[in-house]
Amino acid sequence: MRIITGSAKGTKLKTPRGLDTRPTADRVKESIFNILSEKIMDAVVLDLFSGTGNLALEALSRGASRAVLVDQSLTSIAVIKQNVLQTKCKARVEILKCEALKALQKMIQIGWKFDLIFCDPPYNKGLNDLVLQTLDRSQLLAPRGVIVIEHSQHELLVPGWNKLEIRRVEKYGETAVSFLQYNN
């Protein structure tokens, strides 16, 4: 796994040992960033269930202004810190060791806004719906911002939100990537 393009192009990223982390494949990541191309420059990024920091660090390499990376695993946090140092992005990164829904509640209370929100939770555990319900009730997503959710093709996102709508879904083998925005 590596940074595909930008200021940290070619930097190899570390991954935790074992099967607890499922990093986004380079071909899926490249497709996501091709779709988001005009939304990346100067974006403020939130990476939930960050794992390795792969998506947020790619966004920073491509010109995002800053990123918040959230994961509850000590192992993942250690790997994220190493990857942040390798990509020379430390000054533009905040790392939170916290469960994703608790982190969202803290950010809502503070009043943060994000242009891009990446969400790649463990597959088939219902976490996508919980995150999307929280984001739908909040103002965390900037008005023209995008939520990118990576999920199993067997775990459909169930629309029932007031403000969010699915704008695009791409499929890559077992993986689906859904792009959501506010419907205003």
FENFEN-V687558 format. One record per pair of residues at least 12 apart in sequence whose C-alpha atoms are under 6 Angstrom apart, sorted by the first residue. I is the first residue (numbers start at 1). GAP is how many residues later the second one is. Records with the same first field share a line. If there is no record, write none. Layout:
BEGIN
I->GAP + GAP
END
This chain:
BEGIN
1->12
3->55
6->55 + 56
7->54
8->53 + 79
13->70
15->37
21->30
40->24
41->22 + 23
42->21 + 22 + 23
43->21 + 22 + 72
44->21 + 22 + 23 + 70 + 71
45->22 + 69 + 71 + 72
46->21 + 22 + 71
47->22 + 70 + 71
48->22 + 71
49->21 + 22 + 71 + 72
50->19 + 20 + 21
51->25
52->27 + 28
53->27
66->26 + 27
67->26
68->25 + 26 + 27
69->26
70->26
71->26 + 27
72->25 + 26 + 27
112->28
113->27 + 28 + 29
114->26 + 27 + 28
115->27 + 30
116->29 + 30 + 31
117->30
118->30
119->30
120->29 + 30
123->28 + 29
124->31
136->27 + 28
146->34 + 35
147->32 + 33
148->30 + 31
149->28 + 29
150->26 + 27
151->24 + 25
152->22 + 23 + 24
153->21 + 22 + 23
163->19 + 20
164->17 + 18 + 19
165->15 + 16 + 18
166->13 + 14
167->12 + 13
END
